[in-house]
Amino acid sequence: MLLKYLMVSCTAVVLGLGVAPPSEAAGNTSAAQSSSKKKVAKAAQSKRIKQASVKKTSRKSVAVAPRVPHEPDFDALGLPNVKSASVLVQDQISGEVLFERNSDAVVPIASITKLMTAMVALDARPALDEVLVVSEEDIDQLKGTRSRLAIGTRLTREEMLHLALMSSENRASSALSRHYPGGQRAFIAAMNQKAIELGLADTRFFDSTGLDPHNVSSARDLAKMVAASSTYPLIREFSTTRDGSFAVKGKTLHFNNTNALVSSSDWEIALQKTGFTNEAGKCLVMQAWLNQKPVVIVLLDSWGRLTRIGDANRIRRWVEHLALQGAGAG
């Protein structure tokens, strides 16, 4: 019994060391030597792997642009396979609605608001070279969003407009409304009056930034707002600028467009605006030239980091597909 106990204990110890148990190795010298050689080879291999790992990690990492997850372009009915909750695609010249989904739903619109902000600011025909100063009144007290425009930043009205449209700068939008004749209250009233004049029955504004979730509209209304905005050359130019540098309190700061599609060779975008709040989801409106025609695209309440971009690309390919079908039928 004692002998059996010693043999089992010995087996457990040897197994813990990672070699064959005594029952397999007893009396077999060549097997022991073979095991020893394997351990040496394994150690050498481990050393080589470790060295290779060090070399690999020492290389500089290369940033890779995010890719939109692949989704079928069309659904079973041959319509664009879009994920946004509210959608409208319209031929701007004929007014024909090419595709729509929940286009009459009244929903928060986030920074799409800034298209109306820009129109109202320009309608007052102010001096674009007038210097506006960012103040504490421009700090977002509602959602606590950050801004690179520190208190005391001095920029011209034109620069504020540029940043509001290209980079969706909230403090720039707020400053534009504060420096309107009559102040912010008069500015918001002018925004709602402009909405009435454009026939935007579903649209209401409570601030100039879009942070207020009570700023609402429908995809159908926003198609009209995009069309109206496209008649302003500065709105077209500033909303589609890829990037720009601005002097902010003695430093040069670089700002990018919030819509990556303006840099895509697949697109010819004449006007665009993005938006996001938790209430509105991710939003995107554009006037783009597709098949030599201006087409208005409205995407509201998208979720997922790249959903609205994927939806826009699927719509573009769908419109191009329709044109090819029409050419084939002709």
Buried (B, 14 or more C-beta within 10 A) or exposed (E): EEEEEEBEEEBEEBEEEEBBBBEEBEEEEEBBEEBEEEEEEEEEEEEEEEEEEEEEEEEEEEEEEEEBEEBEBEEEEEBBBBBBBBBBBBBBEEEEBBBBBBBEBBBBBBBBBBBBBBBBBBEBEBEBEEEBEBBEBBBBEEEEEEBBBEBEBEBBBBBBBBBBBBBBBBBBBBBBBBBBEEEBEBBBBBBBEBBEEBEBBBBBBBBBBBBBBEBBBBBBBBBBBBBBBBEBEBBBBBBBBEEBEBEBEEEEBEBBBBBBBBEBEEBEBBBBBBBBBEBBBBBBBBBBEBBEEBBBBBBBBBEBEBBBBBBBBBBBBBBEBBBEEEEEEE
